Amino acid sequence: MSDFTTYLPPELIDKVLSYLNVKEIGFFSQVSVNWREASNRDSVWLHHCMKNGWMKYGISGSILHEEPSAKPTTNISGTSPHFDLYVPFDTRLSPICKWKHVYLRMYHLTRNWEKGRFFVSPTLRGHSQRVTAIDSNGTCLVSGSEDKTLVTWNMLTGSKIYTVHCHSDAVTAIKIQGHHIITGCADSAVRVFRIDNGDLEFSLFGHSGSVDHLGVSDHDYIISAGSDRTVRVWSSSERKLLRMFHAHTDEIECMHCCGHMILTCSWDKLMVLYHVENDNPIQVLEGHSEAVSCCQFDEYKVVSGSADSDLRIWETSSGYCTHVLEGHTGEVYCLVYNKHVIASGASDSTIRIWSHSGECQYVLTGHLGIVRCLYINDHRLVSGGDQKKIGIWNFKTGKLMNMVHRCPSLLHLMWVGETKIVTASPESTGTITIINFW
């Protein structure tokens, strides 16, 4: 019997293999060297990466270059996230093709998140007081504290890179943008540093109180909001103030930036929408009966959460409230959404999953105390709350995949990347925890 892979054109072989699932392709590749080579083609594995929503990892190449963090000296059996892809050097087999490599690494990473395969790096201790702000670009972590210092850390090794001492009060906000770190400070200044060495490039002055929120727009605009209830738009290239908005009558609780638009929510029960190039606000969104504590928006809709226990969905263009989402029995502390669902966390210890038309699909329980932080992507929902609890959820089914029980400290700040969770403790002395899923 002749081997069809020796005489059929590659396009027809790919067509045959397109009817097989990944497990079947694995069996197929074990039959012979020829069949292994026929299945080791980008055109075969690209299809399966697309099916799982993993295209971006092959395009950016980030997952192919992701290095595992330093292995722990001790590990609970069966929980190691490490993955060694071994291919012998003295073999007739060709190297694993790019998209198969992407698939294998993403499959293993996804299973790590689902099954709770992780390890906790040694606690980062570099601040003498409470950590008040964190941000990361995936390789470098930056933290700010009430002790007036800014510390950068190597996320792979957990080692400190440098400490910046030029702030004269607590560091209250941090934003990494390209090769720069932007900070907000209780001394009312916005500062911009080089990320590689911590050198101060310039400072922006104008606020009359603490700078509590930072954003960026179009790589040139720096957006800041402060306890003086103002929102300011700065040009980073010209290093000057472009415009100032004073639309709130009470403290600004949250700020979100999207493209050239800015959204702020406040204790005055209002949300205000701005454009960085307009001198006046575009919309004032009014409807909540208590302070608006969290928000997210895009060009089509705004989603807000409030101390009145409700969420609201608004049209961005008109400012019209289309849905009121009722169900929480405590203050809403955080919300996130993606193209599939909206998720909210509250002081009633629950997370609610909502459709974009306002229906409650699931109520997620498992936290004790306030649910303070949420993160969502196309594959999972991550929640952080009191009692050191971090939950990994399947937002499509409402099921808990695993609860991270080995977080060594309380948390009040959380950053989530593709392979790591970073939390900061509200306690003094301030500590930072890195949880590694790769």
N, C-alpha and C positions, 0 to 999 in steps of 0.2 A: 504494500500500500504506500503510495507516494505521499510526501509531506506537503500539504497545500501551501505552507509558508515559503516553500522554495520556488514556486512558480506563479503564485498570485501576486499582482502588483500590491504595493503597500497600502494603497487606498482601499482595496477590497479587504485586505486583512484587518485594517482598522474598522471597516464596516462590520465584519464578523465579530470583532471584539467589543464593539459598541453594544451588543446584545447581552454581554456578560456583566455581572456585578463585580465589585472589587474582590470579593472572596473567590469567585469563580476564576477571575483573572489570575489570582494567586495560584490556584490549582493548575491552571493552564500553563503558567510559566515554569512549573516544576517538571513538566513532561520531558523536555529536552532543551539543549542549548539553543536550538533554532527557535523554539516556541518562547523561551525566555527572552531572546533578543527581539522577537516580533512584538512581545507585550511591553518591552522597555522602550516605549516611544512617547514623546511629548504629546502627540496627537491623541493617544489613548488616555493618558492621565489628565490632560487638560479638561476633558469632559467631566471627569469625576471631581476635580477641584471646583469647576463651575457649579456643579450640582450641589456641592456643600457650601457654596459661598466663600470659597477660599482663593478666588482669583487674585485679590489685591496682594496677597502674601507672595505670590509668584512674580507679580509685576514689580513690586517694591524690592523684593528679594530679602526683606528683613528677617523672615523666619529661617532662611537658609544660612544667615550669618549670626543668628542668635546663639550666643555661647551659654552653656549651663553655668549656673552659679557654683561657687566652690562647694564641693560635697561636704555634708555634715560629718562630724566625727562619729556621731551616733545617730541611729535612725530606727524608728519603729518598723518592724518587718512589713514589707508590702506597701509602704507609703512613699518610697523614693520616686521622685518625678523624673529621674535621669534616664536618658534614652541614648544608647550607643548603636549607631548604624554601622555595622561592621561589614566591609567588603574586602575579601582577600586580595593581596597585591598580585600573587602568582596565579592568575586565573584567565581563562579564555573569555570570560564574561566582560561585556562593555560596562563602563561606569553607569550608575543609576542616572536616568535622565532627569532633567530639571523638575518637570511637573510631577513625576513619581516621588522625587525627593520632597517636594512641597507637600504632597499628599501624606506621605509617611510621617513627616514631622508634625503637620497640623492634626492628623488623626491622633497621634500620641499626646500632643498638647491638650486637645479637646478632652481626651479620656482622663488626663490628669485632673482637669477642672471638675469633670463629672464624678470621678471616683475619690476625690480628696487626696490625690498623690501630690504632696508638697513637703517642703521643709522650711523651717523658720531660721533665718540667719541670726547670728548673734546681735543682740540689741544695740542700736546705734546710740551712743551717748556722747554728745558734743555740746549740749546746752546746759546751763546752770539753772534755767528757769523754764517755764512752760513753753512748748512749741506752739506757735500761733499761725503758721502758714507753711505749706509744702507745695512743691510742684516738681515734675520730672519730664524728661524727654525720652525716657526709656533706658538710657544709659547713665545719665547724671541725675542725681536727686539733690534738690535744694531745699533747705529748711531755714525758717526764721523764728525768732523767739522773743519773749519778753526780756531776755538778757541783752537785747540790742545787737545780737550777732546774726550773721548770715553764714551758713555752713553748706558747702557742697560735698557730696559723697559719691564714690564710685559704687554703682548699684551691683556690679558683678562681684566685687570683693568685699563691699561693706566698709571700705576704708575712707577716712576723711581726706579730701583733696586740699581744701584750704578753708580758712575762716576769714570773714570780712568784719571789721570792727568800726566802720565809719558811721553807722547809724547812732543818733543821739537819743533814741527812745525805742520802744518795742517795734519789731518788724511785724506789720499787720497783714500784708498781702504780698504774694510772689507770683510772677508770670514769666515763664521761659518763652522766648521768641527767637528762634533761629540761634544765632551766636551770642545772644544777650540774655541777661537776667534783669527783669524789671521788678522793683520792690516798691511797696507802699509802706509808710512808716507813721507811727503815732506823733512824730515831730512835724508832720504836715508835708513832707517832701516825697516826691517820686524820684527814684534813682535808677540809673541804667548802668549795668556792669557788663564787662566781657565775661563770657561763661568759661573761657579757657584758663584765665588766670585771676579773675576777680577784680581786675582794675576798674575803678569808677570812671565811666566815660563822661557822664553829665548828670546834673540834677535839675528837677523841675519844681519850682516853688509857686505857690498861689493859694493852695488850700489853707483854711484857717483852723483846721482840726485834723484829726487822724485820717489817713488815707486807707480805707478799709476794703476797697474793691478795685481790681484792675482788669483791663481787657485790652485787646489789640484788634485793629481793623486794617486790612489791606496792607499789612507790613510797615506802614508808615505812621498810622495813627495810634497813639497810646490813649486809652480811655481810663479815667480814674473817677471814683466816687468816694466822698468822705463824710465824716461826722458833721461837717458844716452844711450837709444836705445838698451839696452841689455836685454836678457831673461835669467833668472837664475833658475837652478833646485837645490833645497836644500833637504837634508834628515832631516825630523823632528825628527827621532829617534836618529840620530847621531849629529844633530844640526850643520851641516856644509854644505858648498857649494859643490855640486857634479860636475856641469858643467855650462858653460856660453856660450851663443850664441850671436854673434854680427853680425847679417845678414842684419840689416836695416841701411840705411843712413840718415833717418829722424825719427821723433818721432813716437812711436808706438801708434796707435789710439785705437786698440781693441785687446783682447786676449781671446781665447776660448780653453778649455781643454776637451778632450774626451778620456777616458781610459788612455793609456800611451802616447797619442799624444797631441801636442800643436799647435795651429794655431795663428799667429799674423798678423795683417794688419796695414799698416803704411801710413804716408803722402808721402812716397817715391813711392807710387802707387803699391807696391808689397805686396803679402802675402807669408809668409814662414811657412812651416810645419816641425815640429820637433818630435823626439821621445825622451822621457826622459832618455833613456839609450844609445842613440847614441851621439857621440861627434859632428857630423855635421848635418846640416839641411837635411831633406829628399827631400823636394820639394820647389822650388821657383815658385810661380804662378804669371805670368805677363800678363796683358791684359787691365786693367783699365787705363784710360787716366788722371785721377785725384786721389786724396787721397782716399784710401780705408777706409771707416768709420765704417763698421760693418761686422760681419761674424758669421757663425755657421757651424759646420761640424760634420760628423760621419765617420764611417769606409768606407763608400761608396762614399759620395759626400761632396763637399764644396759649400756653398752659400755665396756670397759676395755682398756688396752694397757699392756704391762709390759716391763721389761728382760729378762724371761725369753723374749722374742721372740713371745709369744702374745697374742692378743686373747681376751676372754671376753664372752659375752652372758649377762646375768642378768635374772631377773624382779624388777622394782622392789618389788612387793608382798611377795614371800616371801624375796627374797635368794638364791633358788636359781639356780645356774649352769646354763643350758640348753645352751650350746654353747661349745666351745673351738676357736678359729680358729688353726690351725697353718700355718706356711708361711714366715714371715720368718726370716732367718738372722742377724739382728742385733736390737738393742734397738729396741722400738717407741717412737718419739718423739712421734707425734701421731696423732689420729684425728678423723674427723667422720662424721656420717651424716645422711641425709635420708629421706624416705619410700620411696625406691627402693633405696639401697645404703648400705653402710658402706665408708669408705675409710681406710686406715692408711698411715703413712709411717715408715720405719725407717732405722737406720744401715747397712743392707745396700744402700742407694741405690735401693730400689724402693718403689713404691706398690702396694698390693694393694686390689682392689675385691672386696667380699664381698656376698653376699646376706644378708638378715636371718635366714636359716635357717642361715648359717654356711659356705656353699660359696664357695670362691674363684672368682670369675668372670674376673678379668683380673689380670695382673701388668704394671705400667707401668714401663718403664725409660727412662732418659734423664738422670737426675740422676747426679752424681758426688759422692760423700760422703753426708752425712746429709740425709735429707728432714726438715726442721725444722718446717714449717708447712703446714697444709692448710685450705682453705675450700671449702664446697660450698653450692650452692643448687639450684633445680629445673632449671637449664640447663647448669651447668658445674662442673668441679672445678678449683681453682687450687692449685698446690703451690709451695712455696718451699724451696730447699735450698742446700747449699754451692756454691762456684764461681759465685756470682752468678746461678744458674739459677732461673727461674720458669716453670712449665709450665701451659698451659691445656689441659684434657682434656675429652673427651666421655665421661662416666662410663658412659653406656649402651652404648657400643661399645668402650670401652677405647682409643680412638684419641687420639693427641696432635694437637690442633688447631694449636697453635703454641707455640714456646718463646721467651720474652722474652729476647733476647740483648743488649739494650742497657741492662740494669740496671747502673748505674755502680759499684756497691759490693757488697760481701758483705752478707748479711742474716742476722739472727737473730730479728727480729720482723716480722710481716706483718699488715696490715689490708686487707680487700677489701670494696669497696662495689659498687654497681651499675655505676659508670662508672670506677672508679679502683682501683689497687693502691698501697698505701703500704708501704714497707719501711724498716727501721732497721738501720743498720750496727752490727756488734759491735765495731767499731774505735773507737779514740780518736784524733782528735777525732770525736765522734758526728755522723753525717750522716743525713738522711732523704731518701728518693726518692719522688716521686709519678709514677706511670705512668698516663696518661690515655687512656681508650678512647672519650672523647666530646669 
